[in-house]
Each structure stands twice: as C-alpha cells, then as structure tokens.
Amino acid sequence: MDIRQQGEPGPVADKQADVAAELDKLASDVIDKSDIGIFLLDKDKNIVCWNRWMAQMSGIACDNAVGKTLVDLFSGFSNIRLQQAIDDALMGGMSSVLSPKFNPHTLPLYKSSEERQKKQQMSQLIMVKPLQKDGV
C-alpha cells in the first residue's frame, strides 16, 4: 500500500507524506544520476522519464524527450525487436533482454560528438521490464 494513502490527517500523516516525498526525490535522483541509460514509457508508449545518461548519449534533452514516443524522437526508428519487447512488457507483463550480439545498435546512441559525426553508434544491452503502479 502506498504510505501516502495511510492514516488520518495530522502529525503522523504529515510525517508519512514527508517520507514519501523524500523517497520520490531519492528515486528520481538515482535514476537521473545512474551511469546507465534509463527511460520509462507509459501505456501509450510516451516517454515519461529520460535520464541524464540518455540525454548525453542520444543528444536529446529530457525536456525534448518527455511526452514523445521513440518513433517521434528518432526519425526512421523502426527496430522491430525493441518494439516487440515494449509491446510484450505493456500487454503481457513480460521482460526482455536485447543482446548486443544480435541487436548491437538498437537506438542511435553515441559515446561522443566525434562518434556522432562519424555515425559510430555504441553497442547496447537493453533490458525491457514492465512496471506496475500501486500494485495494479
């Protein structure tokens, strides 16, 4: 149960709300400061979270990514394997791993501006996992 929904109004409920807000901030910081790319999609495949690593490697700022789909962001994006993994997660609750051996350049990501200019995409290991909100 979400601790923000527990208790009557008063000091205990206020403390629980403060703890929940601190946890939300901590989770946001962990995602944004991770040394791996993390993005979250809603049920309509719109990006709701795009961390700093994704912004650096894709060249697309968080503000420009949130609210868009991968197809919107990456013109010509048509990686069928990633799209299938996303569909499997959203519709069937299934996790997937896209190996760099079989899917080396799933998204157009680059380690540096020099590699971007040379179109030398980085190898990627992609994990797709379904998340549930509030146990639903």
N, C-alpha and C positions, 0 to 999 in steps of 0.2 A: 504494500500500500504506500502511496506517496505521502511522506510526512507532512506535506503542505496541506493535506486534507484532514489531518487528525486534530482532535482537541477543540475545546470551546475557546472563544475569544478570550484573551487575557495574557498574562506573562508567559505561560508555558507555550501557548500557540505562537506568540511573538518570537520566542526563542527558537521554536521549530522552523518558523519561516526564515529567520536569520541564518540558521544552519543550512537550510535548503538553498538559499541564495548563495551562500559561500561555496557549497558543493557545485552548484551550477557554474559559478565563476571558475572554480578549480578545474572542472571538466573541460570548460571552454579553453582555458589556458593550456591544459595538457594536449588537447587536440591541436591547437594553433602552434604550439612550440615543439611538436614532435618532429623528429628527423626523418619522417616518412610522410608520404602524401596521404591525406585523408579527405574524403569528401562524402557527404551524405545526401541522399536523394529522398524526396517524398514519394508518396504513392503514384504521383503523376510524372515521376522521373525528373522533377525540377530540383536543382541543386539548392539545398538549404544550409549547407556548410561547406566551405572551401578553405582549407588551412593554408598557412603561410608557405609551406613547402610546395603545395600545388601551385600557388601563385608564382613562386620563383621559377619552378621548372616548366610551367606552361606559358609564362609571360602574361597571364590573365589575372588581374587583381580580384580579390574576393568580392568587392562591390560589383564588379562586372560579371562575375560568375553566378552569384546567388540569384535565384529566380529563373534561371535558364536551364535548358537541358544540355546534355553533352553534344547533341546534334547542333543546337544553337551556337554553342561555344566554338566547336571545331568544325568549320565548314568542310563538308565532304566526309565527315566522320561516318563510317559505316562498318565498324568492327562487329561482325555478326556474333562472334563468340562472347564478347563483353555484353552486348545487348541481350543475348540469351541468358547469360548469368544474372543480369539485373532482373530480367523477367522471372527467372526461376526463384530469385530471392523475394521479389514483390508478390508473386502469385502463389508460389508453393512453399515459401519459407525455407528454401534450400540455400546452402552455402556453396561457393565455388572457388577454386583456385585456378588462375590462368598462369600457367608456367611460362617463363621467358624462353624456354626451349621451343615451344610451339606458338607462342604469342609474344615475340620479343619487343614489338613496338606498338602496343595496343593503343596508347594515347600519344599524341605528339608532344613529348616532354624532352627537354634538353638540359644538360648539366651547366651549360654556359651560353653566353650570347654568341661566342665563336662557333660553338657546335650548332646553335640555332641557324646561323648564317650558312653553315656548311650542310645543313639538314641532316646532321648526325644525331638521330634520336637515341635516347638512353634505353637500355634494356630494362624491362619491368616485370616484376612479380606482382600480380594483382589478386587480392582476396576480396570477394564479394560476400557480405554477410547480411542477413535480414536482421533488423532491429525492431523490437516491439515497444510501443509507448504505453506505459501504465498497465502492462500485463495483457493488453488486448492484441 
